[in-house]
Structure formats: C-alpha cells, structure tokens
Amino acid sequence: MRMSFGLTFRTAKGHWLVNLSRQCSHGSTGLFVPPSPPLDPEKVKELQRFITLSKRLLVMTGAGISTESGIPDYRSEKVGLYARTDRRPIQHGDFIRSAPIRQRYWARNFVGWPQFSSHQPNPAHLALSNWERLGKLYWLVTQNVDALHTKAGSQRLTELHGCMHRVLCLHCGEQTPRGVLQERFEVLNPTWSAEAHGLAPDGDVFLTEEEVQNFQVPSCARCGGPLKPDVVFFGDTVYSGYKFILTAWEKKLPIAILNIGPTRSDGLACLKLDSRCGELLPLIDPH
C-alpha cells in the first residue's frame, strides 16, 4: 500500500497557511488501520456477555483505537510507522541532553500540531464515554497521548503516558496548554517556513536539517527552563500496560482483548477479538 502526506507551513503577512494532501484528509480514517476479518456475530455475542457480567469494568486502550481517527501507530503491520518508514521516535535521554535535538523536535511538532490537534474521537471513543456515563465502565486507562478520550467526554481516565496537549518545564515543572506554546512559536518565527512529508504518531512531521536550523524555541515563561511535552518518550520509565493485564490474570480476573492481530497477552485472555474497535464497541449494550 502506498501512502503519502504532504504539508507546507509558511507565513504570509502574519497568517499561517497549511496545505494537506487529499490522502490524509479527515475522511481518510482507515488509512492507518490494518486489514481485519468481518465481524463474527458469535464473537460479538461473547463480548456482549463479557460486558454484561462485568461489575467493575477496567478498560485499557492503546494506539489501535486512535488509528480509526486518522492517527498512525508505530507497529501495525504494513500501515504502522515502522512498516512505512525507517523513522524512529525520539528518545527521552537524547531530548533531555541535547538542545539541537529539542530544537528539531519542536520544529517538527510545531508544523504537525494543527493537524494532530484537530483529530476527533471516533465511535469507539464515544462508546467508551457512553459506558462510563451509564455506570458500566469503572475506569479507563489509555496509553495514548492524543486526548481523544477527553474530547469524547471520558472523565474516569488515567493517561498512562501523558498527553500532548500539555507542556512541561523540565526545571520548575510548570504546566501550560500546548495551544499557548503554539502561539509563542508563531511570534518567535514570523518568517520561518518548512515543507514536511510524513506524519508521526506523536504529532510531529519530518523536516530537513536545513529547515530546522533557523527555528526558534521558546523557554519556560516562568523560569527560562527547557520545555517538553507532558508525555513519556521512548526510553523513559513508565508502568507497562502489559503489567496491568498480567496482574489481572494473577488475580484470576477475566480478560478480553480487542486488537487486530496478535498480542503477547493473548494467552492470558478468555476472549480475543480481531476487529475494528469503532465497528464493534458501538454494537455492545452497556446496560
């Protein structure tokens, strides 16, 4: 499958212009979703029974639920970032140690932010929010940083890896909304321009080194320290999502997995479904 994404970002009399290729318009929600078999009615019934019998339902979501909103993931076969490019995500240690790496990251993130922040919840996010509202879902843990669960209305929520919509000062810990930082970027870079190709799961795009060199990065407005998105980068310490499942298995709690393709937890589950979240979850009656 051949996929393309083109983005041009430039200033003209103070107005920021963004041009997106048609292939990555909001209508292309299936672009980053791997192929899946048709829904199995019997499997749907099994999941319905699982949900009906659940008293304190904990749901954990990963990148797969957001691919149907047009956000790519890293590992999906044929359509994930690793399968499509040789690009790799930024490492925590590199970001902390190197000002040039932080400059490159923020330049790319600045260009990708308007597109990334405009993504909207899909039917799966909305279904889980509805389950919470009706008292079926006790708690939701997400490994995603895209805020789509929050946009869908979920409140009983833990963002295990943080959220791209917040920015953190590495010195004083001050938190600011990512949208506020975007405005500061625009003020500091009134004539900067870049043309990017390829969208990454964490919201940035791919730029040349020449484009990055002249990009100005603001410091913390409170103490002057370096800024970082309030997310866990690769190489940083985080509680593994797999450990949640392993703990549930050790406590002999029933586990259901909804994922296109195999996971290392499949052997611990009493039910495994290979379907799109946005197709299956809205079919489940949470009452």
C-alpha positions in Angstrom: 0.0 0.0 0.0 1.4 3.4 -0.9 0.5 6.3 1.3 1.6 9.9 1.1 1.3 13.0 3.3 2.4 16.4 2.2 2.4 19.5 4.5 3.5 23.0 3.7 3.8 25.5 6.5 4.8 29.2 5.9 3.9 32.7 7.0 2.4 35.4 4.9 1.7 38.7 6.5 1.3 37.1 9.8 -1.2 34.4 8.6 -0.2 30.7 9.0 -1.1 28.6 6.0 -1.4 24.8 6.0 -1.8 22.6 2.9 -2.6 19.0 3.4 -2.7 16.3 0.7 -6.0 14.7 0.0 -4.8 11.3 1.1 -4.6 12.5 4.7 -7.9 14.4 4.8 -10.2 13.8 7.8 -12.2 11.5 5.6 -9.3 9.0 5.3 -9.9 7.5 8.7 -9.0 4.0 7.6 -5.6 4.9 6.2 -3.6 3.6 9.2 -5.9 0.7 10.2 -4.6 -2.8 9.3 -6.9 -5.2 7.5 -9.3 -7.2 9.7 -11.8 -10.0 9.1 -15.5 -9.3 9.0 -17.3 -9.1 12.4 -18.1 -12.6 13.7 -21.7 -12.5 15.2 -20.8 -15.2 17.7 -17.8 -13.2 18.9 -19.9 -10.1 19.3 -22.3 -12.2 21.5 -19.4 -13.4 23.6 -18.1 -9.8 24.1 -21.7 -8.7 25.0 -21.9 -11.4 27.6 -18.5 -10.5 29.0 -19.5 -6.8 29.4 -22.9 -7.7 30.8 -21.4 -9.9 33.5 -18.7 -7.3 34.4 -19.3 -5.4 37.7 -16.3 -3.1 37.8 -15.0 -2.9 34.2 -11.5 -1.6 33.6 -10.7 -0.8 30.0 -7.2 -0.2 28.7 -6.7 1.4 25.3 -3.6 1.7 23.0 -2.7 3.2 19.7 -5.1 1.0 17.7 -8.2 2.8 18.9 -7.0 6.1 17.5 -5.9 4.8 14.1 -9.6 5.0 13.1 -9.4 8.7 13.8 -6.6 9.1 11.3 -3.6 8.9 13.8 -1.0 6.4 12.7 0.6 4.0 15.2 4.1 2.6 15.3 3.8 -1.2 15.0 0.7 -2.1 12.9 1.6 -4.5 10.1 2.0 -2.7 6.7 0.5 0.6 7.9 2.4 1.5 11.1 5.3 4.0 11.1 7.9 1.2 11.4 6.5 -0.6 8.4 6.2 2.5 6.2 9.4 4.3 7.0 12.8 3.9 8.7 12.0 6.8 11.1 12.1 6.1 14.8 10.6 8.1 17.7 12.7 10.5 19.7 14.5 9.0 22.8 14.0 10.6 26.2 17.7 10.8 27.0 18.5 12.5 23.7 15.8 15.1 24.2 17.0 15.9 27.8 20.7 16.1 26.9 20.7 17.9 23.6 19.4 21.4 22.7 19.7 20.8 19.0 17.6 17.7 19.3 15.0 19.7 21.2 15.0 22.3 18.5 14.5 19.7 15.8 11.7 18.0 17.8 9.8 21.3 18.4 10.2 22.5 14.8 8.6 19.2 13.6 6.0 19.3 16.3 5.1 22.9 15.6 4.3 22.0 11.9 2.4 18.9 12.8 0.4 20.3 15.7 -2.5 21.9 13.7 -3.3 18.5 12.1 -2.6 16.4 15.2 -4.7 18.6 17.5 -7.7 18.6 15.1 -8.3 14.9 15.2 -11.6 13.9 16.6 -12.9 10.9 18.6 -14.3 8.0 16.6 -17.2 5.7 17.5 -15.0 3.6 19.8 -14.0 6.6 22.0 -17.6 7.7 22.1 -18.9 4.3 23.0 -16.5 4.1 26.0 -17.5 7.5 27.2 -21.2 6.4 27.0 -20.3 3.2 29.0 -18.9 5.5 31.7 -21.9 7.8 31.7 -24.2 4.8 32.1 -22.2 3.4 35.0 -20.8 0.3 33.2 -17.2 1.5 32.8 -15.4 1.9 36.2 -12.1 3.2 34.9 -10.3 3.8 31.7 -6.5 3.7 31.3 -5.1 4.8 28.0 -1.5 4.6 26.7 -2.4 7.2 24.0 -1.3 10.9 24.2 -3.8 12.3 21.8 -6.6 13.5 24.2 -9.3 11.8 22.1 -10.8 10.1 25.2 -11.1 13.5 26.9 -12.6 15.0 23.7 -15.1 12.2 23.8 -16.2 13.1 27.3 -14.4 10.4 29.4 -13.6 11.6 32.9 -12.7 8.5 34.9 -9.5 8.4 33.0 -5.8 7.8 33.5 -3.4 8.9 30.7 -0.6 6.5 31.4 1.9 8.1 29.0 0.8 11.7 29.5 -0.9 14.0 26.9 0.5 16.0 24.0 -2.0 18.8 24.8 0.1 19.8 27.8 3.7 21.2 28.0 6.0 20.7 31.0 9.1 22.8 32.1 12.0 20.5 32.8 13.3 22.8 35.5 10.3 24.1 37.6 7.6 21.7 36.5 5.2 24.5 35.3 2.5 23.1 33.0 1.0 25.1 30.1 -1.5 24.2 27.4 0.1 23.2 24.1 -2.0 25.7 22.2 -0.4 28.5 24.2 3.0 27.3 23.2 1.9 27.2 19.5 1.2 31.0 19.8 4.6 31.6 21.2 6.2 29.6 18.4 4.4 31.8 15.9 5.6 35.0 17.5 9.3 33.8 17.6 9.2 32.5 14.0 7.3 35.1 11.9 9.1 34.3 8.6 10.1 30.7 9.1 8.9 28.2 6.5 9.0 24.4 6.1 7.7 21.7 3.9 7.2 18.3 5.6 6.3 14.8 4.5 5.0 12.0 6.7 3.0 12.2 9.9 4.2 10.5 13.1 2.0 9.0 15.8 3.1 11.6 18.4 2.1 14.6 16.3 5.3 15.7 14.6 6.3 15.5 11.0 9.6 15.0 9.1 11.7 18.0 8.2 15.1 18.5 6.7 18.0 19.7 8.8 18.2 22.9 6.8 14.6 23.8 7.7 15.2 23.1 11.4 18.3 25.2 11.8 16.6 28.6 11.9 13.7 27.6 14.1 13.5 29.4 17.4 12.3 27.6 20.5 10.8 29.5 23.5 11.8 28.7 27.1 9.6 28.4 30.1 7.8 31.7 30.7 8.2 31.3 34.4 11.9 30.2 34.9 13.5 30.1 31.5 14.0 26.4 31.6 13.6 24.0 28.6 10.2 22.8 27.6 9.0 19.2 26.9 5.6 17.8 26.0 4.0 16.2 29.1 4.4 12.7 27.7 6.6 9.7 28.2 9.2 9.4 25.4 10.7 6.2 24.4 13.5 5.2 26.9 11.8 6.9 29.8 10.3 5.0 32.8 6.7 4.0 32.7 4.4 1.4 34.1 3.9 -1.2 31.3 0.4 -1.7 30.1 1.2 -5.4 29.9 1.7 -5.5 33.7 -2.0 -4.4 34.1 -3.1 -7.5 32.2 -0.6 -9.7 34.0 -1.8 -8.5 37.4 -5.4 -9.1 36.4 -4.5 -12.7 35.2 -2.7 -13.4 38.5 -5.8 -12.3 40.4 -7.9 -14.6 38.2 -9.9 -11.8 36.7 -11.5 -12.3 33.3 -9.7 -10.6 30.4 -11.0 -9.8 26.9 -8.7 -8.4 24.2 -9.9 -6.5 21.1 -7.0 -6.0 18.7 -6.3 -6.5 15.0 -3.5 -9.1 15.1 -1.8 -11.0 17.9 -0.6 -9.5 21.2 1.7 -11.0 23.8 -1.3 -11.1 26.2 -3.5 -13.3 24.1 -2.7 -16.4 26.1 -3.9 -14.7 29.3 -7.3 -13.7 27.8 -10.6 -15.7 27.9 -11.8 -13.8 24.8 -9.8 -12.4 21.9 -11.4 -10.5 19.0 -9.7 -9.3 15.8 -12.0 -6.4 14.8 -12.0 -2.6 14.5 -12.9 -1.0 17.8 -15.1 1.6 16.1 -17.2 -1.1 14.4 -17.5 -3.5 17.4 -17.8 -1.4 20.6 -20.9 0.6 19.4 -22.7 -2.7 19.0 -22.4 -3.6 22.7 -25.2 -2.7 25.0 -23.7 -1.5 28.3 -26.8 -1.9 30.4 
